[in-house]
Amino acid sequence: MSSEEKARLRLSVNPEVLDYIEEIKEEQNLSFNGDAVSFLVADHQRLKKEQWSLNYVAEVVSKNLHETLKEELTRIRLGTNNTDRNTQIIMEVLNGMMINDNVENIMTTDQLESDGLKTAKDTIQERIENKRQKRVEWEASRQK
């Protein structure tokens, strides 16, 4: 059936549907109810195709995002595990030293901070900044 050919369709609709068809006829400058129904069907087909396209895009983006986040979260988890392990080792070493030296109590850093601790903090801060800069440079070279 060509686009000029039309098939006759006889149907019954409730008053709200008929009102909507009339509204479509006015909005689209259509003369006949059949043309309004054809317009609605064509619009529905277009929207259905767009919805499929949007769903496909959403699915692809979701998969890519999942893979990216999975890699990043694995990296973060491994870094956190390493930090936790190192912290526990340091706590055990300090505890052993305190027991060995019969240290009953300590002075906290908010009361007094030793020069050695200040040096260690500065060294660690510089190391972190250098690693961060190397990572930024590496990521920039990856994007080229």
C-alpha positions, 0 to 999 in steps of 0.5 A: 500500500503506497503512502497515498492509498488509505484503508478504511477503518471503522472504530469506536473511541471514548469521548476523551480520545475523540476530543484529543483527536480533534485537538490534534486536528486543530494543532496540525491543521488536519481535516480528517480524523483518519489523518489525525490518527495517522499523525498520532501513529507516526509520532508514536513510531518516532518516539518508540524509535527514539526511546530505543536509541536512548536506551541503547546509548544509556546501556553503552554509557552505563557499561563503560562507566561501570568498567571505568569505575571498577578499575578505579575502585580496585586501585583505591581498594588496593591502595587502602589495603596497603595503607592499612597494612602499613599502619598496622605494622607501624602500630605494632613496632611502636607498641613494641618499642614502648613496651621495651622502653617501659613507656607508660604514657605519651605526649601527643603532637597537639602538646608538643611536636618533635623536629623529627616528626616535622621533618617526616611530615614535610618529606611525606608531603613532598613525596605525595605532591611529586607522585601526584604531579607524575600521575597528572603528567602520565594521565596527560600523556595518555590522553594525547 
